[in-house]
Amino acid sequence: MPMTRQERVALHTNQKRMQLSGDMPNEKSLVEGKPEYRETFKGLYQYVKYNNEVYSQLLTKDTRTLQEEINDTVNNITVNNLTVTDPIDVEDGGTGHTTLSDGYVLLGNGTSSLNQLDVTTSGAIVIGDGTTAPTTYNAFSSSTGTLNVSAGGTGASSLTDHGVLVGSGTSGVTPLTVGSNGQILVGSTGADPVFATLTCDDGLSASTGAGTLEIDLDLKSAGGLAIESNELALSLGDASITGTLAVGDGGTGATTFTSNAILTGNTTSAIQAEADLLFASNVVYPTATAHNVAGKTLTISAGDTTAGTTNDIAGGALTFQGGQGKGTGAGGDIIFQTANAAGSTASSLNALATALTISDDLSSTFGGSILGSPVSVYSTGDLTLDSNLDIILDCGASGDNIFFKNNGATRCNWGLATAPSLNVTGAFTIDGSSTMELDAVGVFTVSHDGTDQIVGDTSAHLYFNAYNTTKHTNDYGINNQGNLYMFTTGNADYKQNYTFLSYFHEPSGTGADLFEAYPS
């Protein structure tokens, strides 16, 4: 029961040092060791400051304990309209179950009934992923067993001291038998490795100890080998080798080589120093470059002489030879090939094409044009131009000529202007073994020193120059057919009259024809 007013007044009277206040005391308002009291709805509280800390207690009546005071307070609680469901829902502070399985772990499920997780499997643990509900994981062999291999354990409760651990799948690791001094671990296909003692033969020996293994090389006396700075080295001072070291023993089989010569193999015989390079392959070419790098340049050059004080020394000749045949077997051709550029962009290699073939009959066949500036063709004998089709002489620029020379002197040339001309130096003879024909679509002229001598027109008339003039205002003709001499019209009629006219003239503007004829 709470204290009455009279009881509280009596208490204040009996304890002179008691102080009452309506404010809650704190460490600043309290005096060390001097209690203060406050009346609350729960009863009378005493507050004491000790070591700058505030302590409080609810005072009880007479000799009653705090528990008895609480019980009196609880007994006076009045509960109105209390309803209890079966089972008590989670939202009312319950579990939502009327019974719980033995050994299960309860898991929250919002406002729904708690979930029960079975963890009764021996060795299972509860494990979560941070997102979904936890689950169980068989991490141990039993509740008192070992951590399984699948959970990162060894699966063993005891490991052999100093033993090497060997995996066994999902089963527990296997400790191997401890090896003895100097033994090494040797593997076996499909089986656990084992410790074994190293055995050495053929000049090797092994020394073992606790945690040590040393392999030594036994050197033969005067064998040409020595240990220098802990490394094996050749030592001629320790060798009794004389003569040459044969190819079969890893040597060259030779004691000296020609300076700057190429060394080539010769089966088991001594290596050869080649002045002439002989090899078994049929191709010599540099290695290919990367796909985005131009190919390497290859230069084949004859030997140079050495610069110095001696004058007029020739360089070496460069000779290309085709292979030699026998009897009627042809000699090998000398073939020059190039790879023509493709007509469009591509990443594959262009095909090779033959540019020049030099055959065993000493003929040369070109696959394209002969270009140069200038180009000279010289023969110490006859020079023949022969073709299955046309032979075309073509000058590149307008106005260029084609010259025919003898020992460097020009004999004639074809002028290749718009009106071509044949110009001859010295006497010029046209000689045919059969019929010879001069044919012109227009007028043709025979001249002497720039003066026309004979002119043939497009009407089949032939005119000769007069004896006393350089102009062709007169008609002079040669006709010989039928009657030797006949005039019917008084004019020279070439269709009906046939004669040799020495002079025929038609004066300008007279309308009359004058002529003299021979014979008359």
C-alpha positions as CSV (number, residue, x, y, z in Angstrom):
1,M,0.0,0.0,0.0
2,P,1.2,3.5,-0.7
3,M,2.3,5.7,2.3
4,T,-0.4,8.0,3.7
5,R,0.2,11.7,4.1
6,Q,0.5,11.3,7.9
7,E,3.1,8.6,7.4
8,R,5.1,10.7,5.1
9,V,4.9,13.7,7.5
10,A,6.0,11.5,10.4
11,L,9.0,10.3,8.3
12,H,10.0,13.9,7.6
13,T,9.8,14.7,11.2
14,N,11.9,11.8,12.4
15,Q,14.7,12.4,9.8
16,K,15.9,15.9,10.2
17,R,18.2,15.8,7.3
18,M,15.6,14.7,4.8
19,Q,14.8,17.2,2.0
20,L,11.8,17.0,-0.3
21,S,11.6,18.7,-3.7
22,G,9.3,18.3,-6.6
23,D,12.3,18.4,-9.1
24,M,14.3,15.4,-10.0
25,P,17.7,15.6,-8.4
26,N,20.9,15.3,-10.5
27,E,24.7,15.1,-9.8
28,K,24.9,18.9,-9.6
29,S,22.0,19.5,-7.2
30,L,22.9,16.6,-4.9
31,V,25.6,16.9,-2.1
32,E,28.0,14.0,-1.8
33,G,26.7,11.7,1.0
34,K,23.5,13.8,1.7
35,P,20.3,11.9,0.5
36,E,17.3,13.6,-1.0
37,Y,13.8,12.3,-1.4
38,R,11.2,12.6,-4.1
39,E,7.5,11.5,-4.1
40,T,6.4,9.9,-7.3
41,F,3.3,8.0,-8.4
42,K,5.1,4.8,-7.5
43,G,6.0,5.9,-4.0
44,L,8.8,7.6,-2.1
45,Y,12.3,7.5,-3.8
46,Q,15.6,8.2,-2.1
47,Y,18.5,9.7,-4.1
48,V,22.2,9.7,-3.0
49,K,25.3,11.1,-4.7
50,Y,28.3,8.9,-4.4
51,N,31.6,9.4,-6.3
52,N,29.7,11.9,-8.6
53,E,27.2,9.2,-9.5
54,V,23.5,9.4,-8.6
55,Y,21.9,6.3,-7.0
56,S,18.2,5.8,-6.2
57,Q,15.9,3.4,-4.5
58,L,12.1,3.0,-3.9
59,L,11.5,3.1,-0.1
60,T,9.3,0.4,1.4
61,K,7.0,0.7,4.3
62,D,8.2,-0.7,7.7
63,T,10.2,-3.8,6.8
64,R,8.5,-4.8,3.6
65,T,10.7,-5.7,0.7
66,L,10.6,-4.2,-2.8
67,Q,9.2,-7.4,-4.2
68,E,6.3,-7.2,-1.7
69,E,5.6,-3.7,-2.7
70,I,5.6,-4.7,-6.4
71,N,3.2,-7.6,-5.7
72,D,0.9,-5.2,-3.9
73,T,1.0,-2.9,-6.9
74,V,0.3,-5.7,-9.4
75,N,-2.6,-7.0,-7.3
76,N,-4.2,-3.6,-7.7
77,I,-4.0,-3.7,-11.5
78,T,-7.3,-3.8,-13.2
79,V,-7.5,-5.5,-16.6
80,N,-10.5,-4.7,-18.8
81,N,-11.6,-6.7,-21.9
82,L,-8.5,-9.1,-22.0
83,T,-8.7,-11.6,-24.9
84,V,-6.2,-14.4,-25.4
85,T,-6.2,-16.5,-28.7
86,D,-4.9,-20.0,-29.1
87,P,-2.2,-20.0,-30.4
88,I,-1.1,-16.4,-29.8
89,D,-0.3,-14.8,-33.1
90,V,3.1,-13.2,-33.9
91,E,1.5,-9.7,-34.0
92,D,0.3,-10.3,-30.4
93,G,3.7,-11.4,-29.2
94,G,3.2,-15.1,-29.8
95,T,4.8,-17.7,-32.2
96,G,1.7,-18.6,-34.1
97,H,2.2,-22.3,-33.0
98,T,0.6,-24.5,-30.4
99,T,3.6,-26.8,-30.4
100,L,7.2,-26.6,-31.5
101,S,9.3,-29.5,-32.8
102,D,12.1,-30.7,-30.5
103,G,15.6,-29.4,-31.7
104,Y,14.2,-27.1,-34.4
105,V,15.4,-23.5,-34.8
106,L,12.7,-20.8,-35.1
107,L,12.9,-18.4,-38.1
108,G,11.0,-15.2,-38.5
109,N,8.3,-15.0,-41.2
110,G,6.9,-11.5,-41.0
111,T,3.5,-11.4,-39.2
112,S,3.0,-15.1,-40.1
113,S,3.8,-18.0,-37.9
114,L,7.4,-18.6,-37.2
115,N,9.1,-21.2,-39.5
116,Q,10.9,-24.2,-37.9
117,L,14.3,-25.3,-39.3
118,D,15.3,-28.8,-38.7
119,V,18.8,-28.9,-37.3
120,T,18.6,-32.4,-35.7
121,T,21.1,-33.9,-38.2
122,S,24.3,-34.6,-36.2
123,G,27.1,-32.2,-37.3
124,A,24.7,-29.8,-39.2
125,I,25.0,-26.1,-38.7
126,V,22.7,-23.2,-39.5
127,I,24.1,-21.0,-42.3
128,G,22.7,-18.0,-44.1
129,D,23.4,-16.2,-47.4
130,G,22.3,-12.7,-46.2
131,T,19.2,-12.7,-48.4
132,T,17.0,-15.7,-48.2
133,A,16.1,-17.8,-45.1
134,P,19.0,-19.7,-43.4
135,T,19.4,-23.4,-44.1
136,T,21.4,-26.2,-42.7
137,Y,24.8,-27.4,-43.9
138,N,26.5,-30.7,-42.9
139,A,29.8,-29.1,-42.0
140,F,30.9,-31.7,-39.5
141,S,31.0,-35.4,-39.4
142,S,28.9,-35.4,-36.2
143,S,28.1,-33.1,-33.3
144,T,31.4,-34.2,-31.8
145,G,33.3,-35.1,-35.0
146,T,35.6,-33.3,-37.4
147,L,35.2,-30.6,-40.0
148,N,34.4,-32.2,-43.3
149,V,36.7,-31.7,-46.4
150,S,33.8,-30.2,-48.3
151,A,33.6,-27.5,-45.6
152,G,37.3,-26.7,-45.8
153,G,38.4,-29.1,-43.1
154,T,40.8,-32.1,-43.3
155,G,38.2,-34.7,-42.3
156,A,40.7,-36.1,-39.9
157,S,40.8,-35.9,-36.1
158,S,44.5,-36.5,-35.9
159,L,47.4,-36.0,-38.3
160,T,50.7,-37.9,-38.3
161,D,53.5,-35.7,-36.9
162,H,55.8,-34.5,-39.8
163,G,53.6,-36.4,-42.3
164,V,52.9,-35.0,-45.8
165,L,49.1,-34.7,-46.4
166,V,47.7,-36.1,-49.6
167,G,44.2,-35.3,-50.9
168,S,41.6,-38.1,-51.2
169,G,38.8,-36.4,-53.0
170,T,35.9,-35.6,-50.6
171,S,37.3,-38.0,-48.0
172,G,39.7,-37.0,-45.3
173,V,43.3,-36.2,-46.2
174,T,45.8,-39.0,-46.0
175,P,49.0,-38.5,-44.0
176,L,52.0,-40.2,-45.7
177,T,54.5,-42.2,-43.8
178,V,57.3,-39.8,-42.8
179,G,60.4,-40.0,-45.1
180,S,63.8,-40.7,-43.8
181,N,66.9,-38.5,-44.2
182,G,67.5,-37.4,-47.8
183,Q,64.5,-39.2,-49.3
184,I,62.5,-37.3,-51.9
185,L,58.8,-37.6,-52.7
186,V,58.2,-39.5,-56.0
187,G,54.8,-39.5,-57.7
188,S,53.0,-42.5,-59.2
189,T,50.2,-42.3,-61.8
190,G,46.9,-43.0,-60.2
191,A,48.4,-43.6,-56.7
192,D,49.6,-41.6,-53.7
193,P,53.3,-40.5,-53.9
194,V,55.9,-42.2,-51.8
195,F,59.2,-41.2,-50.3
196,A,62.2,-42.9,-52.1
197,T,65.9,-42.7,-51.9
198,L,67.6,-41.2,-55.0
199,T,69.9,-43.6,-56.8
200,C,72.7,-42.1,-59.1
201,D,74.6,-43.8,-61.9
202,D,77.2,-43.0,-64.7
203,G,79.5,-40.6,-62.9
204,L,76.9,-39.1,-60.5
205,S,76.7,-39.8,-56.7
206,A,74.3,-38.6,-54.1
207,S,75.0,-37.6,-50.4
208,T,72.0,-37.4,-48.1
209,G,71.4,-36.0,-44.6
210,A,68.6,-34.6,-42.4
211,G,66.9,-32.2,-44.8
212,T,69.8,-32.2,-47.3
213,L,70.5,-33.9,-50.6
214,E,73.7,-33.3,-52.6
215,I,74.5,-34.7,-56.1
216,D,78.1,-34.8,-57.2
217,L,79.7,-35.2,-60.6
218,D,82.6,-37.6,-60.7
219,L,85.2,-36.1,-63.2
220,K,87.4,-38.4,-65.2
221,S,91.1,-37.7,-64.9
222,A,92.4,-35.8,-67.9
223,G,89.0,-35.9,-69.4
224,G,88.9,-32.2,-70.4
225,L,86.3,-31.2,-67.8
226,A,86.8,-29.2,-64.6
227,I,84.6,-27.5,-61.9
228,E,85.2,-23.8,-61.9
229,S,83.3,-21.5,-59.5
230,N,80.8,-24.4,-58.9
231,E,80.2,-24.7,-62.6
232,L,81.2,-27.4,-65.2
233,A,83.6,-26.1,-67.7
234,L,85.9,-27.4,-70.5
235,S,89.5,-27.3,-69.6
236,L,92.2,-28.1,-72.2
237,G,94.7,-28.1,-69.4
238,D,92.9,-31.0,-67.8
239,A,92.5,-32.9,-71.1
240,S,94.5,-35.6,-72.8
241,I,92.6,-35.1,-76.2
242,T,94.9,-34.9,-79.3
243,G,94.0,-34.4,-82.9
244,T,90.5,-33.4,-83.8
245,L,87.2,-34.1,-82.1
246,A,85.1,-36.2,-84.5
247,V,81.6,-35.2,-85.6
248,G,80.2,-38.3,-84.0
249,D,81.6,-37.1,-80.7
250,G,80.1,-33.6,-81.0
251,G,83.1,-32.0,-82.7
252,T,83.7,-30.5,-86.2
253,G,86.3,-33.1,-87.4
254,A,88.5,-30.3,-88.6
255,T,91.4,-28.4,-87.2
256,T,91.1,-25.2,-89.3
257,F,88.6,-23.5,-91.6
258,T,89.0,-21.1,-94.6
259,S,88.5,-17.5,-93.5
260,N,84.9,-16.2,-94.3
261,A,83.9,-19.6,-95.8
262,I,80.4,-21.1,-95.2
263,L,80.4,-24.2,-93.0
264,T,78.2,-27.1,-94.2
265,G,77.6,-30.6,-92.8
266,N,79.0,-33.7,-94.5
267,T,77.2,-36.6,-92.6
268,T,79.7,-38.1,-90.2
269,S,82.7,-36.6,-92.0
270,A,84.4,-33.4,-91.1
271,I,82.4,-30.1,-91.5
272,Q,83.3,-28.5,-94.8
273,A,84.3,-24.9,-95.4
274,E,82.6,-24.1,-98.7
275,A,84.0,-21.6,-101.3
276,D,81.0,-22.7,-103.4
277,L,77.8,-23.1,-101.5
278,L,76.3,-26.5,-102.0
279,F,73.0,-27.5,-100.2
280,A,70.3,-30.1,-100.5
281,S,67.3,-27.7,-100.7
282,N,66.0,-26.2,-103.9
283,V,64.9,-22.8,-102.5
284,V,66.8,-19.9,-101.0
285,Y,64.7,-17.1,-99.5
286,P,64.4,-15.0,-96.4
287,T,61.9,-15.8,-93.8
288,A,58.4,-14.2,-94.2
289,T,57.6,-11.0,-92.4
290,A,54.5,-10.2,-90.3
291,H,51.2,-9.8,-92.2
292,N,51.4,-6.0,-91.9
293,V,55.1,-5.6,-92.9
294,A,56.6,-5.5,-96.4
295,G,58.8,-8.5,-97.3
296,K,62.5,-8.5,-96.8
297,T,64.8,-7.4,-99.6
298,L,67.3,-10.0,-100.9
299,T,70.4,-8.8,-102.8
300,I,72.7,-11.2,-104.6
301,S,76.0,-9.6,-105.5
302,A,79.3,-10.7,-107.0
303,G,82.5,-9.9,-105.1
304,D,83.9,-6.4,-105.0
305,T,87.6,-5.5,-105.1
306,T,89.0,-3.6,-102.1
307,A,89.5,0.1,-102.2
308,G,93.2,1.1,-101.9
309,T,96.0,2.5,-103.9
310,T,95.9,0.0,-106.9
311,N,94.1,1.4,-109.9
312,D,91.9,-0.3,-112.5
313,I,90.9,-3.6,-110.8
314,A,87.7,-5.3,-112.0
315,G,84.9,-6.5,-109.8
316,G,83.8,-10.1,-109.9
317,A,81.3,-11.4,-112.5
318,L,77.8,-12.6,-111.4
319,T,76.8,-15.8,-113.3
320,F,73.4,-17.4,-113.3
321,Q,73.5,-21.0,-114.5
322,G,70.7,-23.4,-115.3
323,G,71.2,-27.1,-114.4
324,Q,73.2,-29.2,-116.9
325,G,71.4,-32.1,-118.7
326,K,72.9,-35.1,-120.4
327,G,72.7,-36.2,-124.1
328,T,69.4,-35.1,-125.5
329,G,68.2,-33.9,-122.1
330,A,67.7,-30.1,-122.2
331,G,69.5,-27.9,-119.8
332,G,67.5,-26.1,-117.1
333,D,66.0,-22.7,-117.9
334,I,66.9,-19.6,-116.0
335,I,63.5,-18.1,-115.0
336,F,62.8,-14.7,-113.5
337,Q,59.4,-14.3,-111.8
338,T,57.6,-11.5,-110.1
339,A,54.2,-11.3,-108.3
340,N,51.9,-9.0,-110.2
341,A,49.8,-6.6,-108.1
342,A,46.2,-7.6,-107.9
343,G,43.5,-5.6,-109.5
344,S,41.8,-4.8,-106.2
345,T,42.5,-4.7,-102.5
346,A,43.2,-8.2,-101.0
347,S,44.9,-9.8,-98.0
348,S,46.1,-13.0,-99.8
349,L,49.4,-13.4,-101.6
350,N,49.5,-12.4,-105.3
351,A,50.3,-15.1,-107.8
352,L,53.8,-15.4,-109.4
353,A,54.2,-14.6,-113.1
354,T,57.2,-15.3,-115.3
355,A,58.8,-12.1,-116.6
356,L,61.8,-13.7,-118.4
357,T,62.8,-17.2,-119.4
358,I,66.3,-17.9,-120.7
359,S,66.2,-21.3,-122.4
360,D,68.9,-23.9,-123.2
361,D,68.8,-22.9,-126.9
362,L,70.1,-19.5,-125.8
363,S,66.7,-17.8,-126.6
364,S,65.1,-15.4,-124.2
365,T,61.3,-15.2,-123.8
366,F,59.9,-12.1,-122.2
367,G,56.5,-12.1,-120.5
368,G,56.0,-8.4,-120.9
369,S,57.5,-5.3,-122.4
370,I,61.2,-4.4,-122.6
371,L,61.4,-0.9,-121.1
372,G,64.5,1.3,-120.6
373,S,66.1,4.7,-121.2
374,P,67.8,3.9,-123.5
375,V,67.6,0.2,-124.5
376,S,70.3,-1.2,-126.8
377,V,70.2,-4.5,-128.6
378,Y,73.6,-5.5,-130.1
379,S,74.6,-8.7,-131.9
380,T,78.0,-9.7,-133.1
381,G,76.3,-11.7,-135.8
382,D,73.0,-11.4,-137.6
383,L,70.1,-9.9,-135.7
384,T,66.7,-11.3,-136.6
385,L,63.3,-9.9,-135.6
386,D,60.8,-12.8,-136.1
387,S,57.2,-12.9,-134.9
388,N,54.2,-15.2,-135.4
389,L,52.2,-12.0,-135.7
390,D,53.0,-8.4,-136.4
391,I,56.3,-6.7,-135.7
392,I,55.5,-3.2,-134.4
393,L,58.0,-0.4,-134.1
394,D,56.4,2.3,-131.9
395,C,57.9,5.6,-130.8
396,G,56.4,7.0,-127.7
397,A,56.2,10.7,-128.6
398,S,54.8,12.5,-131.7
399,G,57.6,13.6,-134.1
400,D,60.1,10.9,-133.0
401,N,61.8,9.0,-135.8
402,I,62.9,5.4,-136.4
403,F,66.6,5.4,-137.5
404,F,68.5,2.7,-139.4
405,K,72.3,3.0,-138.9
406,N,75.4,1.2,-140.1
407,N,78.3,1.2,-137.6
408,G,76.9,4.2,-135.9
409,A,76.2,6.2,-139.1
410,T,72.6,7.0,-140.1
411,R,71.6,5.4,-143.4
412,C,67.9,6.2,-143.4
413,N,65.1,7.1,-141.0
414,W,61.4,7.0,-141.0
415,G,60.0,10.4,-140.0
416,L,56.9,9.7,-137.9
417,A,55.2,13.2,-138.1
418,T,51.6,13.6,-139.3
419,A,52.9,13.1,-142.9
420,P,55.5,10.3,-142.5
421,S,58.6,10.3,-144.7
422,L,61.5,8.0,-145.5
423,N,64.8,9.9,-145.6
424,V,67.8,8.1,-147.1
425,T,71.5,9.1,-146.9
426,G,73.4,8.1,-150.1
427,A,72.1,6.0,-152.9
428,F,68.8,4.2,-152.4
429,T,67.7,1.1,-154.3
430,I,64.4,-0.6,-154.3
431,D,64.8,-4.1,-155.8
432,G,62.1,-6.7,-156.0
433,S,62.5,-10.3,-157.1
434,S,58.9,-10.2,-158.4
435,T,56.2,-7.7,-159.1
436,M,56.7,-4.3,-157.4
437,E,53.8,-1.9,-156.9
438,L,53.6,1.7,-155.7
439,D,50.1,2.4,-154.7
440,A,48.7,5.6,-153.3
441,V,45.1,6.6,-152.5
442,G,45.9,10.2,-153.5
443,V,48.4,11.8,-155.8
444,F,51.9,10.3,-155.8
445,T,55.0,12.2,-156.8
446,V,58.6,11.3,-157.9
447,S,60.9,14.2,-157.2
448,H,64.6,15.1,-157.6
449,D,66.2,17.4,-155.1
450,G,62.9,18.8,-154.2
451,T,61.6,19.2,-157.8
452,D,58.7,17.0,-158.9
453,Q,59.7,14.8,-161.9
454,I,56.7,12.5,-162.3
455,V,53.2,12.9,-160.8
456,G,50.4,10.4,-160.8
457,D,46.9,11.9,-160.2
458,T,43.7,10.3,-158.9
459,S,42.4,10.1,-162.6
460,A,45.1,7.7,-163.6
461,H,47.0,10.3,-165.5
462,L,50.8,10.3,-165.4
463,Y,52.5,13.7,-165.8
464,F,56.2,14.3,-166.7
465,N,57.9,17.6,-165.9
466,A,58.6,19.8,-169.0
467,Y,62.1,20.2,-170.2
468,N,62.0,24.0,-169.8
469,T,59.9,24.5,-166.7
470,T,59.5,23.3,-163.1
471,K,55.7,23.5,-163.1
472,H,53.1,21.0,-164.1
473,T,50.9,23.3,-166.2
474,N,51.5,21.0,-169.2
475,D,50.4,17.4,-169.9
476,Y,52.9,14.9,-170.9
477,G,51.8,11.3,-171.2
478,I,53.0,7.9,-172.3
479,N,50.2,5.8,-173.9
480,N,50.8,2.8,-176.0
481,Q,47.8,0.7,-177.0
482,G,46.2,0.0,-180.5
483,N,47.0,2.5,-183.2
484,L,50.3,4.4,-182.8
485,Y,48.9,7.8,-183.7
486,M,45.3,9.1,-184.2
487,F,43.5,12.4,-183.6
488,T,39.8,12.7,-184.1
489,T,39.0,15.8,-182.1
490,G,42.2,17.7,-182.2
491,N,42.8,17.1,-178.5
492,A,44.8,14.4,-176.8
493,D,42.0,11.8,-176.1
494,Y,43.4,9.2,-173.8
495,K,40.4,6.9,-174.4
496,Q,40.8,6.7,-178.1
497,N,44.2,8.1,-179.1
498,Y,47.4,6.4,-178.2
499,T,50.6,8.2,-178.8
500,F,53.6,9.7,-177.1
501,L,52.8,13.4,-176.6
502,S,55.9,15.5,-176.1
503,Y,54.0,18.7,-175.6
504,F,50.4,19.7,-175.0
505,H,49.3,23.1,-173.8
506,E,46.0,24.7,-173.3
507,P,46.6,28.5,-173.1
508,S,44.7,30.0,-170.3
509,G,41.5,31.7,-171.4
510,T,41.9,31.1,-175.1
511,G,39.7,28.1,-175.5
512,A,42.1,26.6,-178.0
513,D,44.3,23.6,-177.6
514,L,47.9,23.8,-179.0
515,F,50.0,20.7,-179.2
516,E,53.1,19.3,-180.8
517,A,53.3,15.6,-181.2
518,Y,56.1,13.2,-181.9
519,P,56.1,11.4,-184.2
520,S,54.2,13.9,-186.3
